[in-house]
Amino acid sequence: MTADKLKQYIGLFGGLLGAVLLFLQTLGISFVWFTDDSINAFTEVLVKAVPFVLVAYGVYKNSYIITEKAKEQENKLKEKGLK
């Protein structure tokens, strides 16, 4: 899944939250914390957090010092001259 597609899904989720907000307002139900500003802030947090999580996962997967299996793999690569 590309970053652009992920942003589209986050935007879709924000739009869905906006539709829920409008629906609740037509019923006369309102929450102090559930506003357009809180929805926008939440979607912005998601847009900023998702790339961070993807990068952190990439760093974790490419690190050879975290797990024993990764240390063994690194040693085998060094023995074969591939690293």
N, C-alpha and C positions, 0 to 999 in steps of 0.2 A: 504494500500500500504506500503510495507516494504521499509526500507532505501536502501537496495541493489537494489531493482527495481527502486527506484527513481534515484539512481546514474546512472543506465543503461539508463534511459530516458534522463538525463542530458548529458551523454556521446553521446547518439544518436543525441541530439540537437546540440552538439558541432561538431559532424561529419557532420551534415547537413550544418552547417555554413562553415565548411572547404570545402565542396563540392561546395557551392555557391561561396566561394572565388576563388577556382580553375576555376570555370566556368567563372567568371568575368575576371580573368587573361587571359584566352584563348581568350576572346573578346577584350582584350587590355584595359579593364577598371580597374583602380586601385584607391583605396582610401587610404589616408595616415593612417587613423585610423583603417582600416579593414585589419588586418594582422593575421598571425598565432599566434603571441604573444598575440594580443588583444582577439582572440577567446579563446585561452587557459586561459587567465586571466578571461574572462567572465565565462567560465565553472567552473573554480575554485571558483569564487565568488558564483555561484549558488550552488555548492557542499557544501560550507561552510555555506551559508545563509539558505538553506532549513532546516537542523536540528535545527538551531536557531529558525526559525519561528515555527517549530513543538513543540519545548520545550516551547516557549513563549505561544503558544496556549494552551498547556497542563496546564501550570501554571495558565493562565487566567480561564480556564474551572474548575479547581480544587480549585480556590480561593473563599472563602465564604464572602469576604468583598467588592466585587466589585458591585454586583447588589442587589436590594432589594429582589428579588426572591430567590437568593442564601442565603441571611441572614435569610429569613423565613425558608428555608429548613434546615439550620444549627440549628436553634432553635427547629424545630420539631425533628430533630435527637437527640438533647440533651435531650428533654423531654422524648423520648422513651428509653433513655439510650444507644443509638447506637453510641454516640460520646462522 
